[in-house]
Amino acid sequence: MAHVSIVGTGTMGQAISSVVAKGGNTVELIGHNDTDKALTGDVVVLAVPFPAIADVVATRGDELAGKVVVDITNPLNFETFDSLVTPADSSATAGLAASLPQSRVLKAFNTTFAATLASGAVGEVPTTVLIAGDDADAKSLLGGIVTAGGLRAVDAGALSRARELEALGFLQLTLAVGEKVSWTGGFAVVS
Amino acid sequence: MAHVSIVGTGTMGQAISSVVAKGGNTVELIGHNDTDKALTGDVVVLAVPFPAIADVVATRGDELAGKVVVDITNPLNFETFDSLVTPADSSATAGLAASLPQSRVLKAFNTTFAATLASGAVGEVPTTVLIAGDDADAKSLLGGIVTAGGLRAVDAGALSRARELEALGFLQLTLAVGEKVSWTGGFAVVS
């Protein structure tokens, strides 16, 4: 059984928490004011907006050493909705991995809207969580948690693929905000 | 009725040709050796691999002035399958648009495998062609051709969104080559 800490109690944190619990794994939700609570999970999901990641690293960086850390962020410029705030040749996840050299950092959940995690489907297609990272065991561990929770998991490649996952997440958000897709739809992965 | 020229007679060129014809629009396929044939379409789809685009611009650039030009390329490094060959902060389509200042350049069809254009479905989901570009009338014209041909068309935004469409096409190709999705599947757009 895996034990998962989720930092962030918003819509995505709650949805991911439900997936973990549904699979029979244990989960703790850590809120903004839980500064005195230790992160006890072997897997830690950072379910906070991109601008809050730096603060988590500053306050929890030492605690994250040795753990699998999952970045779910879409680092959009939410004022313009027309660009990412990360360097064009990098990704939010690559930046996080650089600042957490003792953690095994993965990208996941940034291409699945919360509603599709909760329902298990994008329209009529089973929800797939795309996972990128350089550590095969870490990806396998997270993939197992996702699969146990009733969703599909697909290994999307190395950590460098986080750049494309963030482009996909960005595009999907612009389509949803522009009402081209609904928040229960978006990009479904058809195997 | 629209008249479409398709430069390139490969799998994608043929699939797009079928979509155009199915919608009651007229289409001509221009092959590599048809150097003496004029491009008579109001819309010209460049259904050639990315490395061949420069040659089309060099030999057909003047002819493309005043036309709607559709770039379908995924500019992968096909040796490594691990990166795009375009600058990280740009796209193949942006490069093409810069070299064809008198054309209205669109990105489309790079996120739909040929089989999904032919069948009209990604798995069980109707195939959606994502179209990016800066000219609303050009997008509307191409969208109408696609819709008449039995597919869905979604305006994915400005020409700058071609960068994200190319990231999506890149990711989708890596998933197909890695057998994580089939060539009849991939990313479906669920409205």
Contacts between the chains, C-beta under 8 A, distances in Angstrom:
chain1	res1	chain2	res2	distance
A	82	B	158	7.7
A	82	B	160	7.2
A	87	B	88	7.9
A	88	B	87	7.9
A	88	B	88	4.1
A	88	B	89	3.7
A	89	B	88	3.8
A	89	B	89	7.6
A	122	B	188	7.9
A	122	B	190	5.0
A	123	B	125	6.7
A	123	B	190	3.6
A	123	B	191	7.9
A	124	B	124	6.6
A	124	B	125	7.5
A	124	B	190	7.9
A	125	B	123	6.7
A	125	B	124	7.5
A	125	B	125	6.4
A	125	B	188	6.4
A	125	B	190	6.6
A	154	B	175	7.0
A	154	B	180	5.0
A	154	B	181	7.9
A	155	B	180	7.0
A	156	B	171	6.8
A	156	B	174	7.8
A	156	B	175	6.9
A	156	B	180	7.6
A	157	B	174	6.0
A	157	B	178	7.5
A	158	B	82	7.7
A	160	B	82	7.1
A	160	B	83	8.0
A	161	B	171	6.7
A	161	B	174	7.3
A	163	B	167	7.0
A	164	B	167	4.4
A	164	B	168	7.3
A	164	B	170	5.8
A	164	B	171	4.1
A	165	B	171	7.1
A	167	B	163	7.1
A	167	B	164	4.3
A	167	B	167	3.4
A	167	B	168	6.7
A	167	B	171	8.0
A	168	B	164	7.3
A	168	B	167	6.7
A	168	B	168	5.5
A	168	B	171	6.4
A	168	B	187	7.9
A	170	B	164	5.8
A	171	B	156	6.8
A	171	B	161	6.7
A	171	B	164	4.1
A	171	B	165	7.1
A	171	B	167	8.0
A	171	B	168	6.4
A	174	B	156	7.8
A	174	B	157	6.0
A	174	B	161	7.3
A	175	B	154	7.0
A	175	B	156	6.9
A	175	B	189	7.8
A	178	B	157	7.5
A	180	B	154	5.0
A	180	B	155	7.0
A	180	B	156	7.6
A	180	B	191	7.1
A	181	B	154	7.9
A	181	B	189	6.5
A	181	B	190	6.5
A	181	B	191	5.3
A	182	B	190	7.9
A	182	B	191	6.5
A	185	B	189	7.8
A	185	B	190	3.6
A	185	B	191	5.6
A	186	B	189	7.7
A	186	B	190	6.2
A	187	B	168	7.8
A	187	B	187	4.8
A	187	B	188	7.2
A	187	B	189	6.5
A	187	B	190	7.6
A	188	B	122	8.0
A	188	B	125	6.4
A	188	B	187	7.2
A	188	B	188	4.4
A	188	B	189	7.8
A	188	B	190	5.0
A	189	B	175	7.8
A	189	B	181	6.5
A	189	B	185	7.8
A	189	B	186	7.7
A	189	B	187	6.4
A	189	B	188	7.8
A	190	B	122	5.0
A	190	B	123	3.6
A	190	B	124	7.9
A	190	B	125	6.7
A	190	B	181	6.5
A	190	B	182	7.9
A	190	B	185	3.6
A	190	B	186	6.2
A	190	B	187	7.6
A	190	B	188	5.0
A	191	B	123	7.9
A	191	B	180	7.2
A	191	B	181	5.3
A	191	B	182	6.5
A	191	B	185	5.6
